[in-house]
Amino acid sequence: MHDFTRKILAWYKKQGRKDLPWQQNKTAYRVWISEIMLQQTQVKTVIPYYLRFMENFPDIASLASASLDSVLALWAGLGYYTRARNLHKTAIIIQNNYYGKFPSDVEKIIELPGIGRSTASAILAFSEKQALTILDGNVKRVLARLHTVAGWPGKPDIEKKLWAIAEAYTPTSRYIADYTQAIMDLGATVCTRSKPKCIECPVSSECLAFEQNETALYPNPSPKKSLPTKHIFFLLLKNQKNEILLERRPEAGIWGGLWSLPETTTPDLPFSYLNNFGLSTKNKTQALDPIKHIFSHFKLIATPVQHLVKSTSTRAMSNTSILWHNPHNPLPKGVPAPIKKLLMQLAREFP
Ligand code: SF4
């Protein structure tokens, strides 16, 4: 066994995290849900979401038979909703094609929606003790510092180098589960993005970045790209009962499948919209403060514009992708956090 591996295993035994909810009863299903939730999200944020999710969907069969709406509702607030849609799709595939049991072959797992090589390996390392290598963001940071690997880890050639280093340190199946947790924990709690705690680090004597006092230089950041800004308008259509029209967003794209306000590129109510939904309005409109939200690939500035709707046709009322929401009633399942905030603010202001 490599010295590095031995040292972090010994460190894990004394100081690693062993009481996280997904570390108990490590089935492939439980590990998978935790790994997906933990992507781009901190442990303390994930814990309550994970517990609620497990309570509602304790196994693949319950997740596969649930409606997408109820899955998205339990995800609301965690962001990156594609993760939730992929969980649902994958559960259905496993239920239908694998008799409800996670495949044991890493290549088969990688074919499932939303599961990359590192996540697939983590699932099998934890649940079946298969000696597979992981390389998530935390591990990339540790290894880039340890070996002063220059270049952004998102670049294919740099990633290839890091995979090779990670594979060299991966132990046999006897130690794989502890090692996998140990290296994840080391990155998350000691070798942190800013101000790594090198004095407490079990592998500081082998770390080139520490020796050269250059920990801040590794891993290299991603090439700077300024996010484009998208300006849109949210239509706040209010009927005579003070109800607000919500519309289910298309499956593809941001907030896919969630309930939101109708979106337009101009503050006016488009003619096609009036026509399709059988609405008519008085001319009175009112613009509210813009909502700002940052997505991974753009900034959104959305100005809510209030229109008073004079009447609604039965055609509009029977459309299943819209609903009239009374701001004083509980919100429907699956509303994105910024829209939820706006609707709650309206509830306070409405009579
Ligand atoms: Fe990270 Fe510091 Fe440990 Fe190197 S010595 S692996 S930089 S915590």
Residues whose N, C-alpha, C, O or C-beta is under 5 A from the ligand:
A	BS01	SF4	V142 R145 V190 C191 P196 K197 C198 C201 V203 S204 C207 F210 T215
